């Protein structure tokens, strides 16, 4: 099974022309400088932005000339640079919000809480979390949405170097274990080397390798 993407279009003043097909397993890293088009590809996969072309996931057409599956039907989990937790809800309530909107799937609440190590954080509000704690909670929430595809947009970039180092090893093991394909955006070559099953290098809206 594969994920096949062929996009050729403009979004605002930015032109994206990319074509690739990757296995629907493991971590595909999108590597390149800021403004190169990495996040644009992620948003197209999520159905948040529409750029001319095709996206086919495991034989299912998410987008082509006649079809555009809306974001809420694609079952993608999205982890942003900042945690993106709902600020008025506790960590537990953020998880419950994701669960209520999700179909049945392989990730149980108890297993995800244990795997992400957030049990001590469940009663806290997002404002009382460190950067690393907030990202763990955000990843747990994304997984409890039962995604068939996990999209991660530089989830460690907002952390200080100590928190980033601590979280990277944990994230490497988590992504190896969860059993769903991941697209991971970064501009950090060392981070890419740790996490990637394969790397797509992006520059000026095009693949360079």
LUMSE-922631 format. One record per residue: residue in three letters; z, y, x of N, C-alpha, C, O in turn; residue number from 1. Coordinates in Angstrom, 2 decimals. Atoms other than C-alpha are relative to their C-alpha. Layout:
R/type/n_w/n_v/n_u/ca_w/ca_v/ca_u/c_w/c_v/c_u/o_w/o_v/o_u/seq
R/ALA/Z/Y/X/Z/Y/X/Z/Y/X/Z/Y/X/NUM
...
This chain:
R/type/n_w/n_v/n_u/ca_w/ca_v/ca_u/c_w/c_v/c_u/o_w/o_v/o_u/seq
R/UNK/0.00/-1.19/0.85/0.00/0.00/0.00/0.00/1.24/0.88/0.61/1.26/1.95/1
R/UNK/0.17/-1.19/-0.83/-0.86/3.45/1.25/0.16/1.29/-0.82/0.16/1.28/-2.05/2
R/UNK/0.03/-1.35/0.57/-0.58/7.17/0.58/-1.20/0.70/0.61/-1.26/0.92/1.82/3
R/UNK/1.25/-0.60/-0.47/-4.00/8.83/0.81/-0.07/1.44/-0.51/0.06/1.69/-1.70/4
R/UNK/0.02/-1.43/0.31/-4.31/12.62/0.91/-1.28/0.60/0.57/-1.60/0.40/1.75/5
R/UNK/1.17/-0.76/-0.46/-7.49/14.71/1.11/0.02/1.33/-0.74/-0.35/1.39/-1.92/6
R/UNK/-0.15/-1.32/0.62/-6.90/18.41/0.43/-0.89/1.00/0.73/-0.94/1.03/1.96/7
R/UNK/0.90/-1.00/-0.57/-9.39/21.21/0.97/-0.03/1.18/-0.96/-0.79/1.19/-1.93/8
R/UNK/-0.05/-1.14/0.91/-8.54/24.52/-0.63/0.88/1.11/0.53/1.41/1.02/1.64/9
R/UNK/-0.78/-1.16/-0.39/-6.73/27.82/-0.51/1.20/0.16/-0.91/1.16/-0.18/-2.10/10
R/UNK/-1.20/-0.35/0.75/-3.25/28.84/-1.60/0.39/1.39/0.48/0.89/1.56/1.59/11
R/UNK/-0.17/-1.37/-0.46/-2.92/32.60/-1.52/-1.04/0.28/1.08/-2.23/0.09/0.87/12
R/UNK/0.92/-0.26/-1.09/-4.41/33.60/1.80/-0.09/-1.12/1.01/-0.70/-0.97/2.07/13
R/UNK/-0.06/1.11/-0.96/-3.84/30.21/3.44/-1.00/-1.08/-0.38/-1.08/-1.47/-1.54/14
R/UNK/0.96/1.08/0.22/-6.55/27.55/3.82/0.53/-1.29/0.59/0.92/-1.34/1.76/15
R/UNK/-0.45/1.31/-0.45/-5.56/23.90/4.06/-1.16/-0.98/-0.09/-1.79/-1.11/-1.14/16
R/UNK/1.04/1.03/-0.04/-8.05/21.20/5.12/0.55/-1.20/0.76/0.52/-1.24/1.99/17
R/UNK/-0.59/1.18/-0.63/-6.40/17.85/5.77/-0.45/-1.25/-0.72/-0.67/-1.25/-1.94/18
R/UNK/0.31/1.31/0.57/-7.30/14.21/5.25/0.72/-1.05/0.83/0.57/-1.11/2.05/19
R/UNK/-0.69/1.09/-0.71/-5.09/11.24/6.10/0.37/-1.09/-0.99/0.47/-0.87/-2.19/20
R/UNK/-0.50/1.14/0.78/-4.01/7.82/4.88/1.03/-0.70/0.86/0.75/-1.10/1.99/21
R/UNK/-1.10/0.61/-0.74/-0.68/6.35/5.92/0.63/-1.11/-0.84/0.53/-1.08/-2.06/22
R/UNK/-0.70/1.03/0.77/1.30/3.24/4.96/1.12/0.61/-0.82/1.74/1.59/-0.40/23
R/UNK/-1.08/-0.51/0.85/3.76/3.79/2.13/1.31/-0.68/0.39/2.03/-1.24/-0.45/24
R/UNK/-1.26/0.50/-0.55/6.62/2.67/4.36/0.41/0.93/1.14/-0.44/1.58/1.75/25
R/UNK/-0.48/-0.72/-1.16/8.78/4.39/6.94/-0.16/1.50/-0.11/-0.47/2.04/-1.17/26
R/UNK/-0.02/-1.46/-0.05/8.86/8.02/8.01/-1.29/0.52/0.62/-1.63/0.19/1.76/27
R/UNK/1.15/-0.74/-0.52/5.70/10.10/8.38/0.46/1.42/0.29/0.83/2.15/-0.62/28
R/UNK/-0.41/-1.35/-0.38/6.55/13.26/10.32/-1.22/0.91/0.02/-2.25/0.58/0.59/29
R/UNK/0.98/-1.08/-0.09/4.49/16.40/9.79/0.54/0.99/1.02/1.52/1.68/0.77/30
R/UNK/-0.51/-0.76/-1.14/4.88/18.21/13.10/-0.93/1.17/0.31/-2.15/1.00/0.40/31
R/UNK/0.81/-1.16/-0.36/3.72/21.71/13.93/0.81/1.27/-0.08/1.94/1.25/-0.58/32
R/UNK/-0.73/-1.27/0.00/4.71/25.35/14.33/0.17/0.56/-1.40/-0.49/0.11/-2.34/33
R/UNK/-0.18/-0.68/1.28/5.93/27.57/11.51/-1.31/0.61/-0.45/-2.05/1.18/0.35/34
R/UNK/1.22/-0.57/0.55/3.11/28.62/9.21/-1.23/-0.85/0.18/-2.34/-0.39/-0.11/35
R/UNK/1.17/0.84/-0.28/0.86/25.69/10.14/-0.50/-0.75/-1.23/-1.61/-1.28/-1.21/36
R/UNK/0.43/0.70/1.21/0.74/24.18/6.63/0.82/-1.22/-0.34/0.51/-1.92/-1.31/37
R/UNK/-0.81/1.21/0.24/3.42/21.48/6.81/0.66/0.03/-1.38/0.56/-0.93/-2.15/38
R/UNK/-0.67/-0.11/1.29/5.41/22.72/3.83/-1.00/0.02/-1.14/-0.71/-0.48/-2.23/39
R/UNK/1.04/-0.01/1.03/2.20/23.34/1.87/-0.41/-1.41/-0.37/-0.61/-1.72/-1.54/40
R/UNK/0.32/1.40/0.28/1.34/19.65/2.22/1.12/-0.65/-0.80/0.85/-1.36/-1.77/41
R/UNK/-1.13/0.57/0.71/4.83/18.68/1.09/0.02/0.46/-1.46/0.23/-0.35/-2.37/42
R/UNK/-0.01/-0.54/1.37/4.64/20.95/-1.96/-1.16/-0.55/-0.83/-1.03/-0.75/-2.03/43
R/UNK/1.11/0.63/0.72/1.23/19.53/-2.85/0.34/-1.43/-0.39/0.03/-1.87/-1.50/44
R/UNK/-0.43/1.36/0.33/2.64/16.00/-2.66/0.97/-0.01/-1.18/0.92/-0.90/-2.03/45
R/UNK/-0.99/-0.07/1.07/5.49/17.06/-4.94/-0.59/0.48/-1.32/0.05/0.35/-2.37/46
R/UNK/0.58/-0.56/1.20/3.11/18.66/-7.42/0.50/1.39/-0.30/0.31/1.89/-1.41/47
R/UNK/-0.50/-1.37/0.20/4.75/22.06/-6.96/-1.10/1.03/0.21/-1.06/2.09/-0.41/48
R/UNK/1.19/-0.84/-0.20/1.50/23.63/-5.72/-1.24/-0.87/-0.17/-1.25/-2.05/0.20/49
R/UNK/1.25/0.75/0.19/-2.02/22.61/-6.63/-1.07/0.54/0.92/-1.44/1.71/0.84/50
R/UNK/1.09/-0.32/-0.92/-4.68/22.63/-3.92/-1.11/-1.01/-0.25/-0.84/-2.19/-0.45/51
R/UNK/1.13/0.87/0.31/-8.14/21.18/-4.48/0.00/-1.24/0.89/0.22/-1.15/2.10/52
R/UNK/0.06/1.24/-0.76/-8.46/17.55/-3.44/0.62/-1.15/-0.75/0.82/-1.09/-1.96/53
R/UNK/-0.54/1.22/0.60/-7.00/14.12/-4.05/1.29/-0.42/0.68/1.48/-0.23/1.88/54
R/UNK/-1.22/0.63/-0.49/-3.60/12.48/-3.69/0.14/-1.31/-0.75/0.24/-1.32/-1.97/55
R/UNK/-0.11/1.32/0.61/-3.32/8.74/-4.31/1.14/-0.74/0.67/1.14/-0.92/1.89/56
R/UNK/-1.21/0.65/-0.51/0.01/6.94/-3.92/0.05/-1.43/-0.53/0.19/-1.65/-1.74/57
R/UNK/-0.04/1.41/0.38/-0.02/3.14/-3.93/-0.97/-0.31/-1.14/-0.63/-1.02/-2.08/58
R/UNK/1.03/0.26/1.00/-3.21/3.12/-5.97/0.08/0.87/-1.24/-0.82/0.81/-2.08/59
R/UNK/-0.17/-0.87/1.17/-1.91/5.66/-8.52/-0.51/1.40/0.34/-0.06/2.02/1.31/60
R/UNK/0.56/-1.33/-0.23/-3.91/8.88/-8.74/0.98/1.05/-0.49/1.25/1.15/-1.69/61
R/UNK/-0.86/-1.13/0.35/-1.54/11.85/-8.66/-0.84/1.26/-0.19/-0.45/2.17/-0.92/62
R/UNK/0.84/-1.18/0.11/-4.35/14.33/-8.28/-1.41/-0.35/0.42/-1.62/-0.99/1.45/63
R/UNK/1.40/0.00/-0.41/-8.14/14.41/-8.24/-0.71/1.05/-0.86/-0.05/1.89/-1.47/64
R/UNK/0.72/-1.02/0.74/-10.90/16.44/-9.89/0.30/0.02/-1.48/0.13/1.05/-2.14/65
R/UNK/-0.24/0.10/1.44/-9.90/15.22/-13.35/1.47/-0.16/-0.37/1.83/-0.05/-1.54/66
R/UNK/-1.39/0.37/0.27/-6.19/14.43/-13.00/0.95/0.87/0.81/0.69/1.19/1.98/67
R/UNK/-1.09/-0.64/-0.74/-3.05/16.32/-12.08/1.31/-0.43/-0.65/1.70/0.08/-1.70/68
R/UNK/-1.29/0.48/0.51/0.22/14.46/-12.59/1.05/1.07/0.27/1.21/1.49/1.42/69
R/UNK/-0.98/-1.06/-0.24/2.98/17.05/-13.10/1.16/-0.47/0.87/1.43/-1.66/0.99/70
R/UNK/-1.06/0.28/-0.97/5.85/17.27/-10.66/1.05/-0.96/-0.53/1.45/-1.89/0.16/71
R/UNK/-1.10/0.80/0.54/8.45/15.73/-12.96/-0.38/-1.44/-0.24/0.50/-2.29/-0.41/72
R/UNK/0.44/1.37/0.20/6.34/12.60/-13.41/-0.33/-0.73/1.31/-0.64/-1.92/1.29/73
R/UNK/0.37/0.62/-1.28/5.70/11.96/-9.70/1.16/-0.75/0.65/0.94/-1.55/1.57/74
R/UNK/-1.20/0.65/-0.57/9.25/10.81/-8.93/0.08/0.20/1.52/0.16/-0.75/2.29/75
R/UNK/-0.24/-0.34/-1.39/9.55/12.61/-5.63/1.40/0.61/0.11/1.82/1.36/-0.77/76
R/UNK/-1.24/-0.67/-0.33/12.89/13.57/-4.11/-0.29/1.03/1.06/-1.00/0.75/2.02/77
R/UNK/0.33/-1.10/-0.91/12.82/16.91/-2.30/1.29/0.54/0.60/2.20/0.94/-0.12/78
R/UNK/-1.15/-0.57/-0.73/15.32/18.02/0.36/-0.51/1.21/0.77/-1.43/1.10/1.58/79
R/UNK/0.47/-1.25/-0.56/14.94/21.64/1.43/0.73/0.34/1.30/1.65/-0.37/1.71/80
R/UNK/-0.66/-0.47/-1.22/15.90/23.55/4.58/1.46/0.33/-0.28/2.34/-0.08/0.48/81
R/UNK/-1.37/-0.21/0.48/18.98/24.80/2.75/0.31/-1.09/-1.00/-0.60/-1.72/-1.53/82
R/UNK/-0.36/1.14/0.83/20.91/22.33/0.64/-0.50/0.07/-1.43/-0.77/-0.97/-2.03/83
R/UNK/0.55/-0.11/1.34/19.73/23.69/-2.72/0.87/-0.59/-1.09/0.38/-0.87/-2.18/84
R/UNK/-0.89/0.51/1.03/22.78/22.39/-4.56/0.24/1.08/-1.06/0.23/2.27/-0.75/85
R/UNK/-0.33/-0.95/1.05/23.57/24.00/-7.90/1.37/0.58/0.29/2.36/-0.15/0.29/86
R/UNK/-1.26/-0.56/-0.55/26.29/26.45/-6.82/1.17/-0.01/-0.96/2.32/0.03/-0.52/87
R/UNK/-1.09/-0.04/0.97/28.28/26.42/-10.06/0.55/-1.39/-0.33/1.48/-1.52/-1.13/88
R/UNK/-0.44/1.37/0.25/28.69/22.63/-10.02/0.63/-0.60/1.24/0.23/-0.29/2.36/89
R/UNK/-0.56/0.75/-1.11/30.85/20.41/-7.87/-1.03/-0.97/0.56/-2.08/-1.18/-0.05/90
R/UNK/0.91/1.02/-0.55/29.22/17.84/-5.61/-0.17/-1.13/-1.00/-1.30/-1.58/-1.22/91
R/UNK/0.09/1.09/0.97/30.04/15.15/-8.18/-0.90/0.39/-1.17/-1.70/-0.42/-1.63/92
R/UNK/0.81/-0.45/1.14/28.46/17.22/-10.96/-1.46/0.16/0.41/-2.35/-0.08/-0.40/93
R/UNK/1.38/-0.05/-0.49/25.36/17.84/-8.83/-0.62/-1.39/0.00/-1.78/-1.55/-0.39/94
R/UNK/0.52/1.37/0.02/24.99/14.07/-8.43/-0.25/-0.46/-1.43/-1.27/-1.09/-1.71/95
R/UNK/0.15/0.40/1.40/25.51/13.53/-12.16/-1.24/0.65/-0.62/-1.92/0.02/-1.43/96
R/UNK/1.19/-0.69/0.50/22.80/16.10/-12.91/-1.26/-0.75/0.39/-2.16/-0.93/-0.43/97
R/UNK/1.16/0.76/-0.45/20.31/14.14/-10.81/-0.09/-1.33/-0.74/-1.18/-1.75/-1.14/98
R/UNK/0.01/1.31/0.67/21.34/10.84/-12.40/-0.47/0.10/-1.44/-1.22/-0.77/-1.91/99
R/UNK/0.37/-0.14/1.41/20.91/12.12/-15.96/-1.50/0.15/-0.17/-2.06/-0.25/-1.20/100
R/UNK/1.44/-0.27/0.11/17.31/13.11/-15.25/-0.85/-1.13/0.59/-2.08/-1.06/0.55/101
R/UNK/0.73/1.01/-0.76/16.38/9.93/-13.35/-0.27/-1.25/-0.83/0.51/-1.60/-1.71/102
R/UNK/0.21/1.33/0.57/14.79/6.66/-14.47/0.91/-1.00/0.71/1.58/-0.66/1.69/103
R/UNK/-0.74/1.04/-0.71/16.46/3.40/-13.54/-0.68/-0.26/1.34/-1.89/-0.10/1.47/104
R/UNK/0.56/0.21/-1.33/16.02/2.54/-9.88/0.96/-0.73/0.90/2.02/-1.16/0.45/105
R/UNK/-0.77/0.85/-0.90/17.41/0.81/-6.81/1.27/0.64/0.57/2.12/-0.07/1.12/106
R/UNK/-1.11/-0.67/-0.67/19.92/3.44/-5.69/1.16/0.21/-0.96/1.06/1.00/-1.90/107
R/UNK/-1.17/-0.18/0.84/23.36/3.14/-7.26/0.85/1.15/0.53/0.82/1.45/1.72/108
R/UNK/-0.86/-1.12/-0.39/25.81/6.04/-7.24/0.99/-0.41/1.07/1.16/0.28/2.07/109
R/UNK/-1.02/0.44/-0.95/28.47/4.05/-5.42/-0.60/-0.26/1.38/-0.02/0.12/2.40/110
R/UNK/0.63/0.33/-1.28/26.07/2.82/-2.73/-0.45/1.26/0.74/-0.30/1.35/1.96/111
R/UNK/0.46/-1.23/-0.64/24.63/6.28/-2.08/1.17/0.83/0.49/1.10/1.42/1.58/112
R/UNK/-1.18/-0.73/-0.45/28.05/7.91/-1.91/0.56/-0.63/1.27/0.93/0.08/2.21/113
R/UNK/-0.49/0.67/-1.19/29.15/5.29/0.59/-0.94/0.22/1.19/-0.49/0.52/2.29/114
R/UNK/0.97/-0.12/-1.09/25.94/5.50/2.63/-0.03/1.41/0.58/-0.19/1.57/1.79/115
R/UNK/0.05/-1.38/-0.47/26.02/9.30/2.84/1.36/0.54/0.43/1.45/1.62/1.00/116
R/UNK/-1.32/-0.39/-0.45/29.77/9.48/3.44/0.57/1.23/-0.70/1.32/1.99/-0.09/117
R/UNK/-0.41/-1.23/0.68/30.38/12.14/0.80/1.17/-0.19/-0.96/1.50/0.73/-1.71/118
R/UNK/-1.11/0.23/0.93/33.29/10.55/-1.09/1.08/1.09/0.08/1.57/1.52/-0.97/119
R/UNK/-1.04/-1.05/-0.05/35.79/13.16/0.25/-0.47/1.36/-0.51/0.33/2.28/-0.66/120
R/UNK/0.56/-1.30/0.36/33.46/15.96/-0.88/-0.24/0.15/-1.50/-0.61/1.23/-1.95/121
R/UNK/0.48/0.03/1.37/32.94/15.04/-4.53/0.60/1.10/-0.87/-0.08/1.61/-1.76/122
R/UNK/-0.65/-1.02/0.83/35.43/17.54/-5.98/-0.25/1.42/0.48/0.18/2.38/-0.16/123
R/UNK/0.20/-1.34/-0.56/34.29/20.46/-3.84/-1.20/0.70/-0.61/-2.15/0.07/-1.07/124
R/UNK/1.15/-0.83/0.34/32.00/23.32/-4.80/-0.87/0.16/1.24/-0.35/0.10/2.36/125
R/UNK/0.89/-0.16/-1.16/28.95/23.85/-2.57/0.45/1.07/0.99/0.24/0.93/2.19/126
R/UNK/-0.42/-1.08/-0.89/30.42/27.08/-1.18/1.10/-0.43/0.96/1.35/0.25/1.96/127
R/UNK/-1.09/0.48/-0.85/33.28/25.06/0.34/-0.46/-1.12/0.95/0.37/-1.77/1.57/128
R/UNK/0.53/1.04/-0.88/30.99/22.69/2.28/-0.54/0.62/1.28/-1.06/1.74/1.27/129
R/UNK/0.71/-0.40/-1.22/29.87/22.98/5.88/-1.48/-0.26/-0.19/-1.89/-0.90/-1.16/130
R/UNK/1.43/0.23/0.10/26.13/22.98/6.53/-0.36/-1.47/0.00/-1.19/-1.91/-0.80/131
R/UNK/0.28/1.43/-0.06/26.12/19.32/7.48/0.45/-0.74/-1.24/-0.25/-1.63/-1.72/132
R/UNK/-0.49/0.63/1.23/28.24/18.32/4.48/-0.92/0.30/-1.17/-1.21/-0.58/-1.98/133
R/UNK/0.89/-0.39/1.10/25.97/20.25/2.13/-1.32/-0.77/0.06/-1.85/-1.17/-0.97/134
R/UNK/1.25/0.74/-0.11/22.88/18.52/3.50/0.19/-1.47/-0.34/-0.69/-2.08/-0.94/135
R/UNK/-0.28/1.38/0.42/24.49/15.10/3.11/0.02/-0.10/-1.53/-0.55/-1.03/-2.12/136
R/UNK/-0.08/0.01/1.46/25.25/15.94/-0.52/-1.39/0.20/-0.61/-1.71/-0.42/-1.63/137
R/UNK/1.34/-0.24/0.50/21.72/17.24/-1.03/-0.87/-1.25/0.12/-1.64/-1.55/-0.79/138
R/UNK/0.76/1.25/-0.18/20.21/14.03/0.37/0.46/-1.05/-1.00/-0.37/-1.77/-1.57/139
R/UNK/-0.50/0.94/1.00/22.48/11.95/-1.86/-0.56/0.32/-1.37/-0.97/-0.58/-2.11/140
R/UNK/0.53/-0.39/1.31/21.37/13.93/-4.89/-1.48/-0.36/-0.11/-1.93/-0.85/-1.16/141
R/UNK/1.43/0.33/0.03/17.69/13.47/-3.96/-0.21/-1.50/-0.20/-1.12/-1.90/-0.93/142
R/UNK/0.15/1.44/0.14/18.15/9.70/-3.67/0.42/-0.49/-1.38/-0.15/-1.45/-1.90/143
R/UNK/-0.43/0.40/1.33/19.99/9.46/-6.99/-1.01/0.38/-1.08/-0.89/-0.05/-2.22/144
R/UNK/1.12/-0.24/0.91/16.86/10.88/-8.62/-0.96/-1.19/-0.03/-1.96/-1.16/-0.74/145
R/UNK/0.79/1.24/-0.06/15.41/7.41/-7.81/-1.46/0.28/0.36/-2.37/-0.13/-0.37/146
R/UNK/1.39/-0.36/-0.34/12.32/8.75/-6.00/-0.78/-1.20/0.53/-0.21/-2.12/1.12/147
R/UNK/0.89/0.96/-0.66/9.35/6.61/-5.03/-0.48/0.57/1.33/-1.05/-0.15/2.15/148
R/UNK/0.41/-0.68/-1.23/8.68/9.17/-2.27/1.01/1.10/0.28/1.30/1.92/-0.59/149
R/UNK/-0.98/-1.01/-0.39/11.23/11.30/-0.37/-0.67/1.02/0.91/-1.29/0.67/1.91/150
R/UNK/0.60/-1.10/-0.74/10.09/14.70/0.92/1.12/0.85/0.60/2.01/1.30/-0.12/151
R/UNK/-1.07/-0.72/-0.69/12.23/16.48/3.53/-0.60/1.14/0.82/-1.39/0.91/1.73/152
R/UNK/0.59/-1.19/-0.63/11.43/20.03/4.65/1.00/0.62/0.97/1.82/1.45/0.59/153
R/UNK/-0.88/-0.48/-1.06/13.23/20.72/7.95/1.47/0.03/-0.44/2.10/1.09/-0.39/154
R/UNK/-1.35/0.01/0.56/16.59/19.60/6.53/1.10/0.32/1.01/2.23/0.60/0.62/155
R/UNK/-1.03/-0.27/-1.02/18.40/20.14/9.86/-0.15/1.39/0.61/0.68/1.78/1.43/156
R/UNK/0.31/-1.22/-0.73/16.91/23.49/10.83/1.03/1.10/-0.19/1.16/1.97/0.67/157
R/UNK/-0.97/-1.05/0.25/19.66/25.62/9.28/1.36/-0.29/0.63/2.28/0.53/0.53/158
R/UNK/-1.29/0.40/-0.56/22.45/23.78/11.13/0.14/0.48/1.43/-0.86/0.65/2.14/159
R/UNK/-0.21/-0.30/-1.41/24.06/24.76/14.41/-0.24/-1.27/0.82/-0.35/-2.36/0.27/160
R/UNK/0.41/1.12/-0.85/23.32/22.52/17.40/0.96/-1.17/-0.09/0.53/-2.32/-0.05/161
R/UNK/-0.98/1.09/0.08/26.55/20.53/17.12/-0.17/-0.79/-1.29/-0.21/-2.02/-1.27/162
R/UNK/0.17/0.67/1.29/26.10/19.78/13.42/-1.33/-0.73/-0.05/-1.43/-1.82/-0.62/163
R/UNK/1.33/0.61/0.00/22.42/19.04/13.95/0.01/-1.31/0.77/-0.54/-2.31/0.31/164
R/UNK/-0.07/1.21/-0.81/23.13/16.51/16.70/0.76/-1.09/-0.74/0.36/-2.26/-0.73/165
R/UNK/-0.81/0.98/0.72/25.81/14.82/14.60/-0.76/-0.60/-1.17/-0.66/-1.80/-1.44/166
R/UNK/0.68/0.48/1.19/23.60/14.57/11.54/-1.27/-0.78/0.32/-1.69/-1.64/-0.47/167
R/UNK/1.27/0.63/-0.32/20.44/13.43/13.31/0.13/-1.51/0.15/-0.70/-2.25/-0.37/168
R/UNK/-0.19/1.44/-0.16/21.79/10.02/14.32/0.25/-0.68/-1.32/-0.29/-1.76/-1.58/169
R/UNK/-0.27/0.54/1.33/23.12/9.43/10.83/-1.27/-0.06/-0.83/-1.53/-1.05/-1.52/170
R/UNK/1.22/-0.07/0.78/19.82/10.51/9.28/-1.01/-1.05/0.47/-1.71/-1.65/-0.35/171
R/UNK/0.91/1.00/-0.56/17.82/8.25/11.60/0.29/-1.38/-0.61/-0.63/-2.09/-1.01/172
R/UNK/-0.37/1.29/0.56/19.75/5.21/10.36/-0.23/-0.05/-1.50/-0.71/-1.06/-2.03/173
R/UNK/0.18/-0.04/1.45/19.67/6.28/6.71/-1.47/-0.19/-0.38/-1.79/-0.99/-1.25/174
R/UNK/1.42/0.08/0.35/15.90/6.76/6.64/-0.59/-1.35/0.35/-1.56/-1.79/-0.28/175
R/UNK/0.46/1.35/-0.33/15.40/3.40/8.32/0.43/-1.02/-1.04/-0.20/-2.07/-1.18/176
R/UNK/-0.60/0.98/0.91/17.50/1.71/5.64/-0.44/0.13/-1.46/-0.35/-0.85/-2.20/177
R/UNK/0.11/-0.23/1.44/16.48/3.25/2.31/-1.20/-0.70/-0.64/-1.21/-0.89/-1.86/178
R/UNK/1.07/0.83/0.54/13.20/1.36/1.91/-1.03/0.71/-0.84/-1.78/0.06/-1.56/179
R/UNK/1.07/-0.72/0.67/11.03/4.13/0.47/-0.70/0.89/1.03/-0.09/1.27/2.03/180
R/UNK/0.70/-0.85/-0.96/8.36/6.21/2.22/0.58/1.41/0.02/1.04/1.93/-1.00/181
R/UNK/-0.55/-1.34/-0.21/9.45/9.57/3.63/-1.04/0.85/0.71/-1.67/0.40/1.67/182
R/UNK/0.73/-1.01/-0.74/7.48/12.65/4.60/1.01/1.03/0.49/1.77/1.60/-0.30/183
R/UNK/-1.05/-0.81/-0.63/9.54/14.72/7.03/-0.65/1.12/0.80/-1.39/0.85/1.75/184
R/UNK/0.57/-1.17/-0.67/8.58/18.25/8.13/0.95/0.49/1.09/2.15/0.63/0.86/185
R/UNK/-0.79/-0.59/-1.08/9.77/19.58/11.48/-0.93/0.69/1.00/-2.13/0.38/1.06/186
R/UNK/0.73/-0.55/-1.14/8.67/21.75/14.38/0.63/-0.45/1.31/0.21/-0.03/2.39/187
R/UNK/-0.78/0.45/-1.16/11.10/19.97/16.75/-0.54/-1.34/0.50/-0.46/-2.35/-0.21/188
R/UNK/0.62/1.22/-0.52/9.40/17.40/18.98/1.02/-1.11/0.23/0.72/-2.28/0.00/189
R/UNK/-1.02/1.02/-0.22/12.65/15.61/19.88/0.44/-0.63/-1.31/0.65/-1.84/-1.38/190
R/UNK/-0.35/0.50/1.33/13.57/15.28/16.22/-1.08/-0.94/-0.51/-0.78/-2.01/-1.04/191
R/UNK/1.12/0.85/0.42/10.13/13.88/15.45/0.02/-1.34/0.72/-0.20/-2.38/0.11/192
R/UNK/-0.01/1.23/-0.79/10.43/11.35/18.27/1.09/-0.96/-0.48/0.91/-2.17/-0.45/193
R/UNK/-1.09/0.85/0.47/13.75/10.09/16.88/-0.31/-0.65/-1.34/0.07/-1.80/-1.58/194
R/UNK/0.09/0.43/1.39/12.66/9.72/13.27/-1.32/-0.66/-0.39/-1.36/-1.45/-1.33/195
R/UNK/1.33/0.32/0.51/8.93/9.07/13.08/-0.42/-1.45/0.21/-0.27/-2.00/1.30/196
R/UNK/0.80/1.21/-0.16/7.19/5.80/12.38/-1.42/0.39/0.40/-2.12/-0.38/1.06/197
R/UNK/1.31/-0.55/-0.35/4.05/7.95/12.71/0.10/1.52/-0.10/0.92/2.04/-0.85/198
R/UNK/-0.04/-1.46/-0.04/3.35/11.62/13.39/-1.38/0.57/-0.27/-2.37/0.15/0.33/199
R/UNK/1.22/-0.77/0.26/0.70/13.92/11.95/0.25/1.41/0.50/1.14/2.11/0.02/200
R/UNK/-0.16/-1.34/-0.58/0.31/17.09/13.99/-0.89/0.98/-0.74/-2.09/0.75/-0.93/201
R/UNK/0.68/-0.98/0.84/-0.65/20.17/12.00/-0.06/1.33/0.72/0.93/1.77/1.30/202
R/UNK/0.15/-1.35/-0.56/-2.02/23.49/13.24/-1.02/0.77/-0.82/-2.12/0.28/-1.06/203
R/UNK/0.91/-0.86/0.76/-3.58/26.31/11.23/-0.65/-0.72/-1.19/-1.83/-0.56/-1.46/204
R/UNK/0.47/0.66/1.20/-3.89/24.14/8.15/-0.87/-1.22/0.20/-1.48/-1.71/-0.75/205
R/UNK/0.83/1.17/-0.30/-5.65/21.25/9.90/0.77/-0.99/0.85/1.70/-0.63/1.57/206
R/UNK/-0.55/1.02/-0.89/-4.73/17.98/11.53/-0.59/0.16/1.39/-1.79/0.38/1.55/207
R/UNK/0.50/-0.06/-1.37/-4.95/18.09/15.29/0.00/-1.35/0.66/-0.53/-1.49/1.77/208
R/UNK/0.06/1.36/-0.53/-4.44/14.35/15.83/0.25/-0.98/-1.11/0.24/-2.19/-0.88/209
